[in-house]
Each structure stands twice: as C-alpha cells, then as structure tokens.
C-alpha cells in the first residue's frame, strides 16, 4: 500500500522501464521464431541510447537508495532458493 501512494516509487519505476524497455523488446524478438536480426541490432542500439539518457536518473541516490531495509527479503530468498546461509551483499 505504501508503494502505491509513493511518488518516488513510480518515478523510479518509470526510470527503470525507460532504460530497459528496448532491451525487453529485443529479448521478445530473440525468443520468437521469425528472422529479426535487423531489429535486434536496432533495439540493442536503442537500449544503449536509453541507458545513456537515463544515467543521471539511475544514479539519483534519492530514488535508488542502497540503505533500505532488506530484512523481509532474506526470508523470501531463503524460501525461494532454499539457502541456509544468506550472504550479506552490502
């Protein structure tokens, strides 16, 4: 519920999607059963451009903080992967 009303969350989602959307489209063409090498080349180029345009926003510490609590994520990771000892990646 907190994320729905949080404007920073939606701005961060928009920034991430703007940066990776051409790459997602490229993956869809690669997964298809039709020749699309020209589209793959164009979309990889557009991905590079999109990431370059988004680099300042992606480096914005207010939108993408590294000090968020991960206590709930450890339990989910253990449940998903069955890892007994979860390493701290900070």
Rosetta blueprint (number, residue, H / E / L):
1 X L
2 X H
3 X H
4 X H
5 X H
6 X L
7 X H
8 X H
9 X H
10 X H
11 X H
12 X H
13 X H
14 X H
15 X H
16 X H
17 X H
18 X H
19 X H
20 X H
21 X H
22 X H
23 X H
24 X H
25 X H
26 X H
27 X H
28 X H
29 X H
30 X H
31 X H
32 X L
33 X L
34 X L
35 X L
36 X L
37 X H
38 X H
39 X H
40 X H
41 X H
42 X H
43 X H
44 X H
45 X H
46 X H
47 X H
48 X H
49 X H
50 X H
51 X H
52 X H
53 X H
54 X H
55 X H
56 X H
57 X H
58 X H
59 X L
60 X L
61 X L
62 X L
63 X L
64 X L
65 X L
66 X L
67 X L
68 X L
69 X L
70 X L
71 X H
72 X H
73 X H
74 X H
75 X H
76 X H
77 X H
78 X H
79 X H
80 X H
81 X H
82 X L
83 X L
84 X L
85 X L
86 X L
87 X L
88 X L
89 X L
90 X L
